[in-house]
Amino acid sequence: MSGVFDTKKHKKRILTGDTPTGRLHLGHYIGTLENRVKLQHEYETFIILADTHAFAYPKYIDDPVYIAKATIDITIANLAVGLNPESTTFFVESGIPEIYELATFFSMLVSHNRALRNPTIKDEIKMKSLGDSYSLGFIFFPLLQVADIIGVKADLVPVGIDQKPHVEQALEVVSRFNSMYGEVFPVPKALIGRVGKLVGTDGNPKMGKSLNNCVFLNDSEEDLKSKIMNMFTDPARIHASDPGRVEGNPVFIYHDAFNPNKDEILDLKDRYVKGQVGDVEVKTKLFNALNTFLGPIRDRYKYYDERREDVKDILIQGTARTREVVRETLEETKDKMHLLNSL
């Protein structure tokens, strides 16, 4: 993590990350973490811990200690899935004040109505039953996300499909800025995971801790087994001898996403639709596949959890490094807007 960061010559860049409001689960992995790990050596990769975003939620605004702890926890989860701290830059949003200055400038390019039309914002207002009690910061945080992306001049943004509207808003800001002030920023592209959206273990399209329908990346073997054996399947199938439905069946969605034994999946599907296999066997084989997948992640999670001060150092060094990059972007932005040389 040492050395001089060259902001002039660099590979194409990735910016992605997480808001520290809860543990990461399989939905996060399939949506974005997998792509982070896959592309970390091909791109110059920045992982943001968007702690400022967390304060936009009423549930967390009065619990800063939780947000601070979750910032470390989620960094550990990123390291546990295989991101290399020697080649990936982790940073904390609140440690880079230049992001807020950029967000202020970019907010001038987005109408209030456009901000309210952001589908992710509308969905969260509805899902969290916020009514009209959400803060100004809640509406503003997609603009912070735009500044996160543009601040490091990211070319690619691996995100879950529900976060794609934020990247589209960043694209709008970049296009408008470039057309008004000259070509400054690369146009960012969203990269969606190979499975657009993983359903909850109960079949709910929404997955989350509050819904008690997700498998966390650091779940114990016992917790994993309990969750898998209690997964929803085909509600119309009463007996193992009844023909079952594979399409939309959560157990088979998870098999397709995480079981590398494709011949086993095909066999299970064939027997399931014929009424020749019970749910217990289908779930047991899913548990075995997931337990094998999560084993190394659990081990790395334990390793870094026992070295939390080292993880904090990774964040401190990465934040300092990223601030150099964002500061340069801010200076270039202000120059294009004649805010440095107009006096």
C-alpha positions as CSV (number, residue, x, y, z in Angstrom):
1,M,0.0,0.0,0.0
2,S,3.0,2.3,-0.1
3,G,4.5,4.3,-2.9
4,V,3.7,7.4,-4.9
5,F,0.3,7.3,-6.6
6,D,0.6,8.4,-10.2
7,T,-2.6,10.3,-11.2
8,K,-1.4,11.2,-14.7
9,K,-0.8,7.8,-16.2
10,H,-3.1,4.9,-15.2
11,K,-5.1,1.9,-16.4
12,K,-8.8,2.3,-16.8
13,R,-10.5,2.6,-13.4
14,I,-13.2,0.9,-11.5
15,L,-15.2,2.6,-8.7
16,T,-17.6,0.5,-6.6
17,G,-18.3,-0.1,-3.0
18,D,-20.8,-0.3,-0.2
19,T,-22.8,1.7,2.3
20,P,-21.9,0.4,5.8
21,T,-25.5,-0.3,7.0
22,G,-25.3,-4.1,7.4
23,R,-23.5,-7.3,6.6
24,L,-22.8,-8.4,3.1
25,H,-24.7,-11.4,1.7
26,L,-24.9,-13.6,-1.3
27,G,-26.9,-11.0,-3.2
28,H,-24.1,-8.6,-2.9
29,Y,-21.6,-11.2,-4.0
30,I,-23.5,-12.1,-7.2
31,G,-24.4,-8.5,-7.9
32,T,-21.0,-6.8,-7.7
33,L,-18.4,-8.5,-5.4
34,E,-17.7,-11.2,-7.9
35,N,-16.9,-8.7,-10.6
36,R,-14.7,-6.7,-8.3
37,V,-12.6,-9.7,-7.6
38,K,-12.5,-10.8,-11.3
39,L,-11.4,-7.4,-12.6
40,Q,-9.2,-6.1,-9.8
41,H,-6.0,-6.7,-11.7
42,E,-7.3,-5.6,-15.1
43,Y,-8.5,-2.2,-13.8
44,E,-7.2,0.2,-11.3
45,T,-9.8,-0.5,-8.6
46,F,-11.2,1.8,-6.0
47,I,-13.5,0.5,-3.3
48,I,-15.5,3.1,-1.4
49,L,-16.9,2.7,2.1
50,A,-19.7,5.2,1.7
51,D,-20.1,6.0,5.4
52,T,-21.7,9.4,4.7
53,H,-24.4,7.7,2.7
54,A,-25.3,5.7,5.8
55,F,-26.3,8.8,7.7
56,A,-29.0,9.5,5.1
57,Y,-31.1,6.6,6.6
58,P,-33.2,7.5,9.7
59,K,-32.3,4.1,11.2
60,Y,-28.6,4.9,11.4
61,I,-28.3,8.7,11.8
62,D,-28.3,8.4,15.6
63,D,-25.9,5.5,15.7
64,P,-22.5,6.7,14.4
65,V,-20.6,4.0,16.4
66,Y,-22.5,1.3,14.5
67,I,-21.6,2.9,11.2
68,A,-17.9,3.1,12.2
69,K,-17.9,-0.6,13.1
70,A,-19.8,-1.6,10.0
71,T,-17.2,0.3,7.9
72,I,-14.5,-2.0,9.2
73,D,-16.8,-5.1,8.9
74,I,-17.6,-4.5,5.3
75,T,-14.0,-3.8,4.4
76,I,-13.2,-7.2,6.0
77,A,-16.0,-8.8,3.9
78,N,-14.5,-7.3,0.7
79,L,-11.1,-8.7,1.6
80,A,-12.6,-12.0,2.5
81,V,-14.1,-12.6,-0.9
82,G,-10.6,-12.2,-2.5
83,L,-9.9,-8.5,-3.1
84,N,-6.1,-7.9,-2.7
85,P,-5.2,-4.9,-0.5
86,E,-1.9,-4.6,-2.4
87,S,-3.6,-3.9,-5.7
88,T,-7.0,-2.5,-4.7
89,T,-7.5,0.9,-3.0
90,F,-10.0,1.0,-0.2
91,F,-11.2,4.4,1.0
92,V,-13.7,6.0,3.3
93,E,-15.9,8.6,1.8
94,S,-16.0,10.9,4.8
95,G,-12.2,11.2,4.6
96,I,-12.3,13.0,1.3
97,P,-14.0,16.4,1.6
98,E,-13.3,17.2,-2.0
99,I,-16.1,14.7,-2.9
100,Y,-18.6,17.0,-1.2
101,E,-17.4,20.0,-3.2
102,L,-17.6,18.1,-6.4
103,A,-21.1,16.9,-5.5
104,T,-22.2,20.5,-4.9
105,F,-21.0,21.6,-8.4
106,F,-22.6,18.5,-10.0
107,S,-25.9,19.2,-8.2
108,M,-26.2,22.4,-10.2
109,L,-26.5,20.2,-13.3
110,V,-29.4,18.1,-12.0
111,S,-32.9,19.4,-11.5
112,H,-34.8,18.7,-8.3
113,N,-37.5,16.8,-10.1
114,R,-34.8,14.6,-11.8
115,A,-33.3,13.8,-8.4
116,L,-36.7,12.7,-7.1
117,R,-37.3,10.5,-10.1
118,N,-34.3,8.4,-9.4
119,P,-35.9,4.9,-9.3
120,T,-33.7,3.7,-6.5
121,I,-34.6,6.6,-4.3
122,K,-38.3,6.1,-5.1
123,D,-38.0,2.3,-4.3
124,E,-36.2,3.0,-1.0
125,I,-38.8,5.6,0.1
126,K,-41.5,3.0,-0.5
127,M,-39.7,0.0,0.9
128,K,-38.6,1.7,4.1
129,S,-42.0,3.4,4.5
130,L,-40.3,6.8,4.8
131,G,-43.4,8.8,3.5
132,D,-42.2,12.4,3.4
133,S,-39.9,12.2,6.4
134,Y,-36.7,11.5,4.5
135,S,-33.9,14.1,4.8
136,L,-32.6,16.4,2.2
137,G,-29.4,14.3,2.4
138,F,-31.3,11.2,1.4
139,I,-32.3,12.8,-1.9
140,F,-28.8,14.3,-2.3
141,F,-26.8,11.1,-1.7
142,P,-27.1,9.9,-5.4
143,L,-25.3,13.1,-6.2
144,L,-22.6,12.1,-3.7
145,Q,-22.4,8.8,-5.5
146,V,-21.9,10.7,-8.8
147,A,-19.1,12.6,-7.2
148,D,-17.6,9.3,-5.9
149,I,-17.6,7.9,-9.4
150,I,-16.4,11.0,-11.2
151,G,-13.9,11.9,-8.5
152,V,-11.7,9.0,-9.4
153,K,-12.6,9.3,-13.1
154,A,-14.0,5.8,-13.1
155,D,-14.6,4.1,-16.5
156,L,-16.5,1.1,-15.1
157,V,-18.9,0.8,-12.1
158,P,-19.7,-2.8,-11.0
159,V,-23.1,-2.6,-9.3
160,G,-26.2,-4.6,-8.5
161,I,-29.1,-4.0,-10.8
162,D,-30.9,-1.9,-8.3
163,Q,-28.0,0.6,-8.2
164,K,-27.9,1.0,-12.0
165,P,-30.0,4.3,-11.9
166,H,-27.2,6.0,-9.9
167,V,-24.7,5.2,-12.6
168,E,-27.1,6.4,-15.2
169,Q,-27.4,9.7,-13.3
170,A,-23.6,9.9,-13.3
171,L,-23.6,9.4,-17.0
172,E,-26.1,12.3,-17.4
173,V,-23.9,14.6,-15.3
174,V,-20.7,13.6,-17.2
175,S,-22.4,14.2,-20.6
176,R,-23.8,17.6,-19.6
177,F,-20.5,18.7,-18.0
178,N,-18.4,17.6,-20.9
179,S,-20.8,19.3,-23.4
180,M,-20.8,22.6,-21.4
181,Y,-17.2,22.9,-20.3
182,G,-15.2,20.6,-22.6
183,E,-14.2,16.9,-22.4
184,V,-13.0,16.3,-18.9
185,F,-14.4,13.0,-17.6
186,P,-14.7,9.5,-19.1
187,V,-18.3,8.4,-19.5
188,P,-18.9,5.7,-16.8
189,K,-20.5,2.4,-17.6
190,A,-22.4,0.1,-15.2
191,L,-21.4,-3.5,-15.0
192,I,-24.2,-5.7,-13.7
193,G,-23.4,-9.2,-12.2
194,R,-24.0,-12.4,-14.2
195,V,-27.2,-12.9,-12.1
196,G,-29.1,-9.6,-12.3
197,K,-30.8,-10.0,-8.9
198,L,-30.8,-12.9,-6.4
199,V,-34.1,-13.5,-4.7
200,G,-34.4,-14.0,-1.0
201,T,-34.4,-17.4,0.5
202,D,-38.2,-16.9,0.9
203,G,-38.6,-16.1,-2.8
204,N,-39.1,-12.4,-2.0
205,P,-37.5,-10.3,-4.8
206,K,-36.1,-8.1,-2.0
207,M,-33.3,-9.5,0.1
208,G,-32.1,-8.1,3.4
209,K,-31.3,-8.5,7.0
210,S,-34.6,-6.9,8.1
211,L,-36.5,-9.5,6.0
212,N,-34.5,-12.4,7.5
213,N,-34.2,-13.9,4.0
214,C,-30.5,-13.8,3.1
215,V,-27.3,-15.8,3.5
216,F,-24.5,-13.7,4.8
217,L,-21.0,-14.2,3.6
218,N,-19.7,-15.0,7.1
219,D,-22.6,-17.2,8.2
220,S,-21.5,-20.3,10.1
221,E,-21.9,-23.7,8.7
222,E,-24.8,-24.3,11.1
223,D,-26.6,-21.1,10.2
224,L,-26.1,-21.8,6.5
225,K,-27.6,-25.3,6.8
226,S,-30.6,-24.0,8.8
227,K,-31.3,-21.3,6.2
228,I,-31.0,-23.6,3.2
229,M,-33.1,-26.4,4.7
230,N,-35.8,-23.8,5.4
231,M,-35.7,-22.3,1.9
232,F,-38.9,-21.9,0.0
233,T,-39.4,-24.1,-3.1
234,D,-42.5,-24.8,-5.2
235,P,-45.5,-24.0,-2.9
236,A,-47.8,-26.2,-5.1
237,R,-45.6,-29.3,-4.5
238,I,-46.9,-31.2,-1.5
239,H,-45.1,-34.6,-1.9
240,A,-41.8,-35.6,-3.3
241,S,-43.6,-37.6,-6.0
242,D,-45.4,-34.5,-7.2
243,P,-44.0,-32.9,-10.4
244,G,-42.3,-29.6,-9.4
245,R,-41.7,-26.3,-11.0
246,V,-38.0,-25.3,-11.5
247,E,-38.6,-21.8,-13.0
248,G,-38.6,-19.2,-10.3
249,N,-37.9,-21.8,-7.6
250,P,-35.5,-20.1,-5.1
251,V,-33.5,-23.4,-4.5
252,F,-32.8,-23.8,-8.2
253,I,-32.0,-20.1,-8.6
254,Y,-29.3,-20.5,-6.0
255,H,-28.1,-23.8,-7.6
256,D,-27.7,-22.0,-10.9
257,A,-25.8,-19.2,-9.3
258,F,-23.5,-21.0,-6.9
259,N,-23.3,-24.8,-7.7
260,P,-20.4,-25.4,-10.2
261,N,-21.6,-28.9,-10.9
262,K,-23.8,-28.3,-13.9
263,D,-24.4,-32.0,-14.5
264,E,-25.8,-32.3,-11.0
265,I,-28.1,-29.3,-11.5
266,L,-29.4,-30.7,-14.7
267,D,-30.1,-34.1,-13.1
268,L,-31.9,-32.5,-10.1
269,K,-34.0,-30.3,-12.4
270,D,-34.9,-33.3,-14.6
271,R,-36.0,-35.4,-11.6
272,Y,-37.7,-32.5,-9.9
273,V,-40.1,-31.8,-12.8
274,K,-40.8,-35.6,-12.9
275,G,-41.5,-35.9,-9.2
276,Q,-38.5,-38.2,-8.7
277,V,-36.6,-36.3,-6.1
278,G,-37.5,-34.7,-2.7
279,D,-36.8,-31.2,-1.5
280,V,-34.4,-32.6,1.1
281,E,-32.0,-33.9,-1.4
282,V,-32.1,-30.8,-3.6
283,K,-31.5,-28.6,-0.6
284,T,-28.8,-30.8,0.8
285,K,-26.8,-30.6,-2.4
286,L,-27.3,-26.9,-2.5
287,F,-26.0,-26.6,1.1
288,N,-22.9,-28.7,0.1
289,A,-22.2,-26.4,-2.8
290,L,-22.6,-23.2,-0.8
291,N,-20.7,-24.5,2.1
292,T,-17.8,-25.3,-0.1
293,F,-18.0,-21.9,-1.7
294,L,-18.2,-20.0,1.6
295,G,-15.5,-22.0,3.4
296,P,-12.5,-20.0,2.1
297,I,-14.4,-16.7,2.6
298,R,-15.1,-17.6,6.2
299,D,-11.5,-18.4,6.8
300,R,-10.3,-15.1,5.3
301,Y,-13.0,-13.2,7.2
302,K,-11.7,-14.7,10.5
303,Y,-8.1,-13.8,9.5
304,Y,-8.9,-10.2,8.9
305,D,-11.4,-9.9,11.8
306,E,-8.5,-10.8,14.1
307,R,-6.4,-8.0,12.5
308,R,-8.9,-5.1,12.6
309,E,-6.1,-2.5,13.2
310,D,-4.4,-3.7,10.0
311,V,-7.7,-3.3,8.2
312,K,-8.0,0.2,9.6
313,D,-4.5,1.0,8.3
314,I,-5.6,-0.2,4.8
315,L,-8.4,2.3,4.9
316,I,-6.3,5.1,6.2
317,Q,-3.6,4.6,3.5
318,G,-6.2,4.1,0.8
319,T,-8.1,7.2,1.7
320,A,-5.0,9.3,1.6
321,R,-4.1,7.9,-1.8
322,T,-7.6,8.4,-3.2
323,R,-7.7,12.0,-1.9
324,E,-4.8,12.8,-4.1
325,V,-6.8,11.6,-7.1
326,V,-10.0,13.4,-6.2
327,R,-8.2,16.6,-5.4
328,E,-6.7,16.6,-8.9
329,T,-10.2,16.0,-10.4
330,L,-11.6,18.9,-8.3
331,E,-8.9,21.3,-9.4
332,E,-9.5,20.3,-13.1
333,T,-13.3,20.8,-12.6
334,K,-12.9,24.2,-11.0
335,D,-10.5,25.2,-13.7
336,K,-13.0,24.2,-16.5
337,M,-15.7,26.2,-14.6
338,H,-13.3,29.2,-14.4
339,L,-13.5,29.1,-10.6
340,L,-9.7,29.2,-10.2
341,N,-8.6,31.7,-12.8
342,S,-11.6,34.1,-13.2
343,L,-10.5,36.7,-10.7
